[in-house]
């Protein structure tokens, strides 16, 4: 099964080697242990996009997190992404909460030296 079929619109952190290997293939063949930070509705994605959050991460990390894309944020870039998040907190309640949750997810991934997957 392709990643967007399982995790459409969200950020995924693998919790073990097995999950990370499958996510790196962008195809899921067995149950996975992951943490998923969902973006369940288009208006919420639009709000987050409007804050410039993903654009700051892209600029800092050389990635292309955008609508209808899957992007890997490699473990060595996680601290850079966290710094990009901290440079401009959004003003909306939902997007601010999302930023806090994303920062926590990236911090946990950095501690375990695991990549993070953006499935938009």
N, C-alpha and C positions, 0 to 999 in steps of 0.2 A: 504494500500500500504506500502511496506517495505521501510525503509529509503534509502537504496542504489538506489532504483528506482527513487527517487526524487533528492537526494543530492549526487550522486556518485562522489567521490573524492572531498571532501571539508570539511569545518569546519562550524558548524551550531550553532547559538546562538538564543535560544528562546526569544521572546520579551514579552511574557505574560505567565500566569499560564497555560492556555489552551494548548499553544504550548509546554511548558515544559512537561506537563503530557503525551501528545501524543508521544513526542520524547523519553521519558523514557520508553515507551512501545515498542519502535522501530517499531511502526506501525502507519501510518497516516490515519485517518478516515474522516477528515474535513480540510478545509483550515486553514493554520497556518500563524502566524505573526512571521517571523524569519529574521535574518541576515545570509547570506550564503557567505562564502569566498571560491570560487571554486578553484580547481586544475584541469583544464580542459583537460590536455593532459598528457600521460604517461611520456614523456621526462621531463616535468616540475616537476612531482612528483619525478622522479629519481634525478633531480637536487637538490630538497629540501632534499630528503632522503640522498643524498651524503654529505650534509653539516653537518649532525649529529643533526639537529634541533629536530626531533621527538625523537631520541634516548636520547638527553639531557632531554627533557620533561619526557620521560618514566622513566629515572633513578631518576629524582627529585621527581616525583609524584607517582611512583609505578604503572604506566599504561602500556598499550601495544598498542600504536599507531603504526600501521604498514600497509603494503599493504593488501588490501582486508579484513580489519577488521573495526568494528564499536567500538568506545571506548568513554566512558563518562569521561569527566574531571569535577569532582564535584566542586561546588562553593568554598568549603574551600581550594582547592588545586590551585586555579587560580593564587594567588600571587606567589606561588612556581614556577608555570609554566612560569610566566612572568619573574621571576629572571633567570630561565634556558634559556629563549630566549635571554636575555641580556648578558649572559656569553660568547656567541660566535656568533657574527654576520657573516653570510656567505658573500662571496666575489662576487658572481654572482649578476648581476643587478636584475633579476627576483626574485631570492630567497631572496635577501635583501628586496625588496619591499613586498614580501609575509610576511616576518618576521615582518615588520612594521605594516602591516595590521592585522596580527594575534595578535600582542601585543595590538593593539587598540581594537580588538574584545574581547580579554580576559579581558582587563581593563574595558570595558563597561559591560561585564558580571559580573565582580567582584563587580562593583558599584551597580548592581541590584540584586546581590546574586543569580545568575542563573548558572546552569551547562552549559558546552559547549560540543558539540557532534562532534567527528571526524568520518567521514564516508569515509573510504578509499576503 
